[in-house]
Amino acid sequence: MDVRDLRRQYHALVDEAEALANKADATADEITRCDQILAQADALKARIGAIERVGDHKAEQRQAPKPPLETGREIRSKSGPFPEFGEFLHAVRVAAVEPRSADPRLYESRATGASEGVPSDGGFLVQTDFVDQILERVYSGGAIASRCRPLPVSAVSNGIAIPKIDESSRADGSRWGGLRGYWTGEGGTITASRPKYGKFRLDLDKISVLSYCTDEMLADVPFLGGMLARLVPQEIRFKLENGIVNGSGAGMPLGILVADCTVSQAKETGQAAATLVAENIIKMYSRMWAPSLANAVWLVDQSVFPQLFTMSISVGTGGIPVYMPANGLASAPYGLLFGRPVVPVEHCAALGTVGDILLVDLNEYLLIDKGGVQAAASMHVQFVTDEMAYRWTYRVNGAPWWTSALTPKSGGSTQSCFVSLATRS
């Protein structure tokens, strides 16, 4: 049986056991049944682990270096890690063209690598330090992904399923999904209540990058290593952060702009097309969930900047600038609105379109990943043009932690940790 089918069975058993365990009036038979289901789940988990360990051993067996043929050519006796990323990529190319001259360090990386190679495609593991450097660049250079809340995925799983409070209103009887406190006099009867639980489930998706390198590029080892080590993380980061903002949730992250929990602030009556006014900013800020204000940031498209710098609040017959520094254009802008950073990102929409300015608490956006960035190489894909193909994959996914906006206790407009501004056209 395919290990994916076993995982699906495992998740189904865990869900069934959870439903029985959380049942308020569970009978003794149902508790016994819950224990039996968990025993089955434990057995399945052990079987999945055994299958994956066997797969690791088989992969290692396939990767094992073969003795050189009697050709008079000696395999180099180098050992230890590759000092430069470009040297590793060059060694992969040599191994693909002339396997008998393969650098033994390619096979040594099996013990320390953090990703899988594909022997049939000429793939080899990337050293752990190189993988870590790439993944670090994915997050450290990004204004969005670095602010999201990361969650690890276990070795036997391809996603997460965690319980959450199902809350959509802060009114009495609705907080925490139904938990309610009462003032109770001495000897008075205490009224029972309980919270409402939901389940947050997120499965891994994958970002892929494929790059071709000519012989001329491969001959320049420093250029090759520097170029791919710089461009690959940037492209992975771009796809990830664009998904966080604009993703459909189908085979990619669920984007903030399409999430059910995002609230949209309407434009002002009579507001001109493609404009941003101070009232927009004030009302967006008022709809941010109060506990998220300390973490919130403004994400804007750069086409919004002219509107920010000329924005003012009317005072009598004049007005005062909202975003302009005290010394005018001679000084750098504060980069803050209501004390929260203004971060320009290319994933926002053009001025006047929904998504041109967002107020978000990205700590309420969850990101899961597994295994780091994986890489493989092949000379067979572009054999006729004498090019090497390098493939990079990153298993990751994300979604807002919230499933709906929140109605405040006092009523009125809904609030959320993700606020957008409606189209002005």
Residue pairs with C-beta under 8 A, 6 or more apart in sequence:
3 48
3 51
3 52
4 158
6 44
6 47
6 48
6 51
7 48
7 156
7 157
7 158
9 44
10 41
10 44
10 45
10 48
10 156
11 161
13 37
13 38
13 40
13 41
13 44
14 41
14 161
15 161
15 199
16 37
17 34
17 37
17 38
17 41
18 163
20 26
20 30
20 31
20 33
20 34
20 37
21 34
22 197
23 30
24 194
26 34
45 156
48 156
49 155
49 156
52 155
52 156
59 116
59 117
59 119
60 110
62 119
63 107
63 110
63 117
63 119
63 124
63 125
64 107
65 75
65 102
65 104
65 107
66 99
68 74
68 75
68 100
69 100
71 100
73 100
73 101
75 100
75 101
75 102
75 103
75 104
76 101
76 103
76 104
77 104
78 103
78 104
78 105
79 104
79 105
79 108
80 105
80 108
81 105
81 109
81 112
81 127
81 129
82 88
82 91
82 105
82 127
82 130
84 221
84 222
84 225
85 130
85 133
85 225
85 226
85 228
85 229
86 220
86 221
86 222
86 223
86 224
86 225
86 226
87 221
87 225
88 106
88 126
88 127
88 130
88 225
89 213
89 218
89 221
89 224
89 225
89 228
89 377
89 388
89 390
90 218
90 221
90 224
91 102
91 103
91 105
91 106
92 106
92 122
92 124
92 377
92 388
92 390
93 213
93 218
93 377
93 379
93 388
94 101
94 102
94 103
95 101
95 102
95 103
95 106
95 122
95 124
96 122
96 377
96 378
96 379
96 380
96 388
97 379
106 124
106 125
107 124
109 124
109 125
109 126
109 127
110 117
110 125
112 127
112 128
113 125
113 126
113 127
113 128
113 131
114 125
114 126
114 128
114 131
114 132
114 371
114 372
115 125
115 126
115 131
115 371
115 372
115 373
115 374
115 375
116 123
116 125
116 371
116 374
116 376
117 123
117 124
117 125
117 376
118 376
118 378
121 376
121 377
121 378
121 380
121 381
121 391
122 376
122 377
122 378
122 379
122 380
123 375
123 376
123 377
123 378
123 391
124 376
124 377
125 375
126 134
126 373
126 374
126 375
130 229
131 372
131 373
131 375
132 372
133 229
134 229
134 232
134 233
134 236
134 372
134 373
134 392
135 233
135 372
135 373
135 394
137 229
137 230
137 233
137 234
137 237
138 145
138 233
138 236
138 237
138 240
138 373
138 394
139 145
139 146
139 237
140 146
141 233
141 234
141 237
142 237
142 240
142 241
143 241
143 299
143 343
143 345
144 241
144 244
144 245
144 299
144 345
144 347
144 362
145 237
145 240
145 241
145 244
145 367
147 297
147 362
147 363
148 244
148 362
148 363
148 365
148 366
148 367
148 398
149 362
149 363
149 364
149 365
149 366
149 367
149 401
150 366
150 367
150 368
150 369
151 160
151 366
151 367
151 368
152 368
152 369
152 370
153 159
153 160
153 204
153 368
153 369
153 370
158 203
158 204
158 370
159 201
159 202
159 203
159 204
159 368
159 397
160 200
160 201
160 202
160 368
161 199
161 200
161 201
162 199
162 200
163 197
163 198
163 199
163 200
164 197
164 198
164 199
164 200
164 401
164 403
165 176
165 177
165 195
165 196
165 197
165 198
166 177
166 196
166 197
166 198
166 403
167 174
167 175
167 176
167 177
167 196
167 406
168 174
168 404
168 405
168 406
168 407
169 175
169 406
169 407
170 406
170 407
170 408
170 409
171 407
171 409
171 411
172 180
172 409
173 180
173 193
174 407
176 195
176 196
177 195
177 196
177 197
177 198
178 193
178 194
178 195
178 196
179 193
179 194
179 195
180 191
180 193
182 190
182 191
184 190
198 403
200 366
200 399
200 401
200 403
202 366
202 368
202 397
202 398
202 399
203 397
204 368
204 369
204 370
204 395
204 396
204 397
205 251
205 252
205 253
205 395
205 396
205 397
206 393
206 394
206 395
206 396
207 236
207 239
207 240
207 393
207 394
207 396
208 391
208 392
208 393
209 232
209 235
209 236
209 391
209 392
209 393
210 389
210 390
210 391
210 392
211 228
211 231
211 232
211 389
211 390
211 391
211 392
212 381
212 382
212 385
212 387
212 388
212 389
212 390
213 224
213 387
213 388
213 390
214 386
214 387
215 386
215 387
217 223
217 224
217 227
218 224
218 388
228 390
232 373
232 392
236 373
236 392
236 394
240 253
240 394
240 396
240 398
241 345
241 347
242 347
243 252
243 253
243 255
243 398
244 253
244 255
244 256
244 347
244 362
244 365
244 367
244 398
245 255
245 256
245 257
245 299
245 345
245 347
245 348
245 355
245 358
246 255
246 257
246 258
246 347
246 355
247 253
247 254
247 255
247 258
247 398
248 254
248 255
248 258
249 255
249 258
249 399
252 397
253 367
253 396
253 397
253 398
253 399
254 398
254 399
254 400
256 262
256 358
256 360
256 365
256 400
256 418
256 420
257 354
257 355
257 358
257 420
259 399
259 400
259 402
259 418
260 403
260 404
260 405
261 400
261 402
261 403
261 404
261 405
261 416
261 417
261 418
262 400
262 405
262 416
262 418
262 419
262 420
263 287
263 405
263 413
263 414
263 415
263 416
263 418
263 419
263 420
264 354
264 419
264 420
264 421
264 422
265 280
265 283
265 284
265 287
265 419
265 420
265 421
265 422
266 422
267 280
267 421
267 422
267 423
267 424
268 277
268 279
268 280
271 277
271 280
271 424
272 424
273 352
273 424
273 425
274 351
274 352
274 424
274 425
275 307
275 352
275 424
276 304
276 307
276 308
276 311
276 351
276 356
276 357
276 421
276 424
277 311
278 311
278 312
278 313
278 322
280 357
280 421
281 311
281 322
281 337
281 338
284 357
284 359
284 419
284 421
285 293
285 337
285 338
285 359
286 413
287 413
287 414
287 415
287 416
287 419
288 296
288 359
288 361
288 415
288 416
288 417
288 419
289 361
289 406
289 415
289 416
289 417
290 415
292 361
292 363
292 364
292 417
293 340
295 361
295 362
295 363
296 340
296 359
296 360
296 361
296 417
297 340
297 341
297 342
297 343
297 359
297 360
297 362
298 337
298 340
298 341
298 342
298 343
298 357
298 358
298 359
299 343
299 345
299 347
299 348
299 357
299 358
299 359
299 360
300 308
300 342
300 343
300 344
300 345
300 348
300 356
300 357
300 358
301 344
301 345
301 346
301 348
301 349
301 350
301 351
301 356
301 357
302 344
302 346
303 350
303 351
303 356
304 348
304 351
304 356
304 357
305 344
307 351
308 322
308 323
308 333
308 337
308 342
309 321
309 323
309 324
309 333
310 321
311 321
311 322
311 323
312 319
312 320
312 321
312 322
313 319
313 320
313 322
322 337
323 333
323 334
323 337
324 333
325 331
325 332
325 333
325 334
335 341
335 342
336 342
340 359
348 355
348 356
348 357
348 358
349 355
349 356
350 356
352 423
352 424
352 425
353 423
354 420
354 421
354 422
354 423
355 420
356 421
357 420
357 421
358 418
358 419
358 420
358 421
359 418
359 419
360 417
360 418
360 419
361 417
361 418
364 400
364 401
364 402
364 417
364 418
365 398
365 399
365 400
365 401
366 398
366 399
366 400
366 401
367 396
367 397
367 398
368 396
368 397
368 398
369 394
369 395
369 396
369 397
370 395
370 396
371 395
372 394
373 392
373 393
373 394
374 392
374 393
374 394
374 395
375 390
375 391
375 392
375 393
376 390
376 391
377 388
377 389
377 390
377 391
378 388
378 389
378 391
379 387
379 388
379 389
381 389
382 388
382 389
400 417
400 418
402 416
402 417
402 418
405 414
405 415
405 416
406 414
406 415
406 416
407 414
407 415
408 414
408 415
